[in-house]
Amino acid sequence: MLLQDALGFTSGLIDLLAVASVLSVVHPVLLPLLLLSVVPRGLGSVHAARLDPALHHETIASRNIRHMMRWHLTTPKLADELRGNSMRGYAHHWYAAVCERIDSRMTGSAPRYLAVHLVAACASGLFTALTWLSLGGLVVGGYMAPGAAGTAIVAMRTSTAALSSLVVYGAAMFQHALYLGDYTAFIAQAAERSGPRGPQAMEAPEKIRLEEAGYTYPGKDAPALGPVSLTLNRGEVVAVVGENGAGKSTLVRLLTALTAPTAGTVSWDGVPTSDADQRSAWSHVGLVTQSYGYWPFSARENITLGQPGPRGEEAVWEALGAVGMKEVVAGFPQGLDTLPARSLWGGHEPSGGQWQRLACGRAFHRRPALLVMDEPTSAMDPRGEHRVFSGLRETKDERITVIVTHRMENCRLADRIIVLDGGRIKEQGSFEQLPAVEGGTFRELYELSQDR
């Protein structure tokens, strides 16, 4: 858009220079008057151009909410819940309320636009009238021949069009430059926050150690996690349990170098994650989060995530087999080329449990040195859950495995269980040890799970 505006501005400038040479020859007073007629319009357009980004900033939060509400009202994923719970009227009420908020801001800004353009138009019209009166006075007073006056009229009309182009395209360039300035500042800030923390590349870890590590979220006084001291070794399966808000997700972010600790250190084989290039660390991580992605890619790409590896399709089928999805995907309409999204043409929608198996399959395909799975089987049936955990046990020697779970029975496959409470490690031990601890948190959680 800036390029198109620049082309229009340049074209108008060339026309103006061509006409200016004619007016300067006809009579030197006409060109300055004509230029003065367009200055108010230019200033008014620049001022109005500043109002648009200001209105954009005032309404951006509401427009984001409107976009989210529109998605919630129209996505097939929530259709049954929306209808079955009679939510349509209430959701429409919120959507309409947000739309009304945006509309009121926009109509409220209209008087400012009108005032700016009215003042600019009046001033511009005054100088334009003065220009034409001057031309008439020059002809009537005998200072200009009628033929020259005709040439001046044609030149003035052409120059008016050229000046209008300069104003329109110049104001548009200015306005788009303001948005581009916001975008450039955002990119710079994002690069500052997400760039490499240090130059040292991280290798696949044999041991991850937390030493009095902790993390406090911005704007919070109390730490979400820590201080925590913990060592994880390759070949070990570690289960992390605890109530909501115990710090499990924060621990996962520290282990995987997604977040640098605000206190203490987290190191991979002695290299602190806060001083190393975290992108190199992520290449050794396999992460299955609770809110895994329903990527609108083919079934193959949902496993490889664009990183097919040297073994190609064989590794994809192997990963699918490890999570019990080999036969399911083979039965899709186009096999690995099927789009697992019913909303796309030719797509096929897997069930919730099948989607979760695909998410686990991604992690198996990566063959990471650090595998972290947060509630990896919450939507699976017992057969699928058994298949996933069997795959974990069979390949545990290849990696450090961390499983975050609320299902106490899942902890049986772990070599060690870490119990978090209030951001600190309250207990740790094997599945045989912890249920025997009198008054222990794990024992309480386990007994509650058995009473369900």
N, C-alpha and C positions, 0 to 999 in steps of 0.2 A: 504493500500500500504506500509506503514511503517512496518507493521507486516510481510508482505511477504518479504520485503527487509531484515529485521532483521533475518528471517529464512534462507535466502540465504547467508547472511553474516556469520552467525553462522556455517552453513554447510561448507563453504569455510575455516573458521578458524579451524574447527576440522580436515579437510583434511590436511591443512597446518601443523598443529602441529604433525599429524601422520607422514607426509613425512619429516618434519624437523628433527625428531629423527633419521630417516634413514640416511639422508645426514650428520648429525653431526657425525655419526659413520663411514661413508665411508671416509669423509675428512672434517675437520672443516672449510676450506676456501670456500667451495662451497655454503653453506647456506648464509653467509653474502653477497656474490656476487649476488646470486639469489634474495635476498631481495632488494639489491640496484637496481636491474633491474626493480623492480616494483614501487619503490618510485616515480620516475618521472611521471609514469602513474597515480599514486594516486593523486599527487599534481595537475597534469593537469586536472584530472576529477573533483576534488574539485573546481578548478578555473572555469571550464566550467559550473559546476553546479550553480555557482553564476551568470553566464551570463543569464541563463534561467529566473530566477525571475526578473532580471533587464529588460529583453526584455518583460516579462509579464506586468510589471508595465508601461513600455513605451507605450504599445499598448492596455492597458485595456480600455481606453476611446473609442478608435476607434472600438474595438471589440464589445463594448456595443452598439455603434451607428449602427454597421453592423447588430447586432441582432435585433435592433428595426426596421431598414429599411427592413430587411427580413420579419418581422411580418407585417409591413404596406403593403408590396408588395403581401403578400399571404393570409392575413386574409379575409374571406368572408364579414366581416363587412364593409370593405372599398372598396370592389370590384366595386360596382356601381359608387362610386365617382371617383375611379381611372380611370375607363374606360370612364365614361360620361364626364369627364373633360380632357380627353386625357393626363393624367399625367404619363402614363406608361414609356415613354421615359425619362422624366425628373427624375422620381424616380429611374429608372435603372441607369441613369447617376450618381446619388449620391451614389447608392449602389456600383457601379464599382469604383468610386473615393475613397470610404472608403476602399474597398478591396485592391486597389492599394497602398494606404497609409500603410496598414498593411504589404503587401508583400514587399514594399520597406524597411521598418524597419527590416524585417526578413532577407532579402537578404543582407542588409547593415551590419548586425551583423555576417554574415557568415565568413568574413575574420578573425574576432576575434576568432571564434571557430576553424578555420583551423590553425591559428597561434599557439594557445594553444596546440592543439592535435599534431601538427607537431613537436613542440619542445619536448613535452613529449614523443612522439614515438621515436624520434631520440635518446634522452638520454636513454630511456629504451632499445632500440636496441643496443646501445653501451655497456651497462652493460651486456646484454644478450650474446652478442658476446664475451665479456671478460670472462664470465662464461664458455662458451663452449671452448674457447682457453685455459683457465686454466685447464679444465678437460683433454683436449688433451695433454697439457704439462705435466700433472701429469702422464698420461699413457706412453707417449713417454720417459719421464725421469726416468721411472721405480719406481715412487713413489706410483703407484696404479696398482693393478692387473687388467687384462682385465675383469675378472668376476665382480670385484667391480665396474669397470667403467660401465659395463652394468647395474648393479643395480642402479648406480648413474644416468644414462641416464633415466631409467624408473622413478626414484624418481623426477628428475628435470622436466620431462614432466608433471607428476602429480602435482608437486608443482606449476608449471606455471599456470595450470588450476585453482588450488586453489587460487593462488594470483590474477588471473584475476577475479574470483568471488568476492574476497574481495574488489577489486577496483570498480567493477561495482556496487555491492550492497551497498558498503560504500558510493559511490558518490550519488547513488539514495536516500539513507537514509538522507544524508546531504541536498540534494535538497528538498526532501519532508518535512524535518524539517524546512527549511526556509519558505515554504508555510504555514506550521502549525504554525510557529511563527507569521506570519502575521495574520492568523486567530485568534490565541489566543489573540493577541493585539487588534484586532477588537472587539472580544467578551468582553474583559475587558473594552474597551472604551464605547461600547454600554451599558454595565451594569452600568457604571458610569453615563451615561446620562439618562438612562431610568429607573433606579431603583427607589424604593420608596423614596419620598422626606422627609418623616417623618414616625414615627411609628404609629401615630394615625389613626385608621380606620374611614372612612367617613360614616355617616348614611344618609338615604334618606332625602333630604333637604325639609324643610318647607319654608325656605327663603334663597335666594342667594343675597349677597350684594357686590357691587363693590364700593370701597372707593378710589377715586383718582387713579384708576387702569389704567395702561398703559402697552404697550408692544412695544419694539423696536427690530426688527429683527437683528440678528448678521450681522455686517458689514455695518449697516445703521446708519445714524446720526439722522434722524427724526423718531419719533415714528409712528408706523402704527395705533395705537389706544391710545387715552388718552391725558390728564387725564379724566377718566369717573367715575362718581358716580351714582349708580343705584341700586334699590332694586326690586327683583322679588319675588312674593309670590305664594304659592301653590293655585291652583284653578284659576290662572290668565293666560289668553292667551295674549302674547305680540308679536306684529309684529315689525320686524326690517327692515327698508327700507333705501335706499341711493344709490347714484351712484356707479359705479365700482371704487374700491379703497378707499371707504369711511371707511373701517375697519370692515365690517360686519363679514367676515370669522374669523378675529382675535378675535372679541368679542365672537363668538361661541366657539373658542378654549379656551378662558379664562373661560367662563361659565361652560364648560364641564370638566375642569381640564386637558384638553389635553396639555395645556401650562400654566406655572406659570407666573404671571405678572413680568415684569422687574421694575415696579414702582407701588406703592400703594399696595392694598390688594384685593383679591377676596376670600370671605369666604362663606361657607355653614353652616348656623346656628351658626355662630361665629367661625368656625374652618377654618383658612386660608388654601387654597388649596396648597400653597407653602410649608406648613409644615406638610402635611398629606400624607398618602399612596394613591396616585392617582388611583391605581388599584381598591381599594375599592370604590372610587367615580364612576369609570366607570361602576360598577355593577348596579348603579342606573340611568344610562344614556341610553336614546334611541336616536340615531343620524341618521338622513337621510341626507346624503351629496349630493351635485350636481353630483359628480362622484361616484355614488353608485356601488357596486360590482355586476358583472354578474357571480355569483359563480357557478362553474360546479358541483353542488350538486343537489340532488333531490329537487322537489318543496317543500316538507316538510322541508328539511334541509335549504332551502333558507329562510324559515320563522323562524325556531327555531335557526338556526346557531349553531347547536349542543347542544342547551340548551332547551330540550323539556318541562321542567317544570312539576309540579305535575298533571296538568289536561290533559296532553298528547295531543292526536289528536283533542279532542274537542276544545282546545284553539287554535290550528292551524286553524281549520275551522272558528272559531270565528274571528280571525285576518283577514283571507281572506275575510270574509263577511263584515268586517268593511271598507275594501278598494274596495269592489265590485269585488272581484276576485274569489268568492266561485264557481260560476257557470262555470267560465272559467277553473279553475283548475280541477273541476269535469269532464270537457269535455276533458282533456288531455288524451292521450292514456293509461297511467298507473296511472292516477289520481295524488295523492300526491307523488307517486314513480317515476313520469316522470322526466327525466333529461332535464331541460330547456336550452339545448345547442345542436343545430343541428350538431355541429362538432363532437359530441360524438355519438357512436353507439346507436340507439334507442332514440336519443334526439329529443326534440320538441322545436322550437324557439318561445318564446313569442314576441309580438310586443314591441316597445319602451315604449309605455304607460303602457302596462301590466308589463313590468319589473319595471317601476317606482312604480306601485301599490304594487308589491311584496316587494320592498324596504321599502315602508311605512308600509306594513303588518308586517315586522320584528319589527319595532318600536312599533306597537300596541301589538304584541305578548309579548314583553318584559315587558309591563306594567310598564314603568319606572317612577321614581319620577321627572325626568327632561327629557322632550322630546324637541329636537331641530330638526327642519326640514328646510333645506336650499333649496329653490325653489322646494318644494316637488311635485308639480303638473305641471311642465313645459312641460312635454311630454304627458299629459293626455287630453282626450276629456272633454267637459263640464260635462258630466254625471259622469265620474270618479272623476273629480275634486270636484264636489258637494258631492259625496259619502265620499270622504276622509275628507273634511272639516266638514261634518255633524258628522262623527265619532269623530273628534277632539272636537267639541262642546259638544257632548253627554258625553264624559269622561273627560272633562277638570278639574273637581273637584279633580281628582285623582293625579294631577301632576302640575308642572310648565311647561307651554308650550311656546316655542319660535319659531316663524315662520319668516324666512328670505325670502323676496319676492321682485320681481320687478313688480308684478301685483298689482296695487293699489286696485283693487276691492277685492282682497283677504284680505285686511286689515279690511274689514267690520266685520269679525268674531272676531277681536281682542278686548280685553278690553282696551288695551293701545297700542299706536304706538310710536316707537322710531325712530327718523330720525337722521341718522349719516351723517356727512359731514366733511371730512378731519380728520377722526379719533375721532371726538368729537360729543357729543349729541347736535344737533342744535335745535330740537323741540321734544316735546312729548305731547301726549294727545289722545283723542278718535277720531274715524272716523268722528264724528259729529263736533268736534272742529277744527281739523287741516285744512280742506279745507276752512274754513272761515277766516283763518289768512291771511291778506293782505300781499302779497310779500313773503309768506312762501314757503319753499322748497317743503313740501308735496303738497301744493296746485298746485305748478308748475308741479310737477311730475304727479299729478292726472289729471290735465288738458291736459298734453301731451298724457297721456294714453287714454283719451277720444277722442283725435283727430285722433287716428290711424284708 
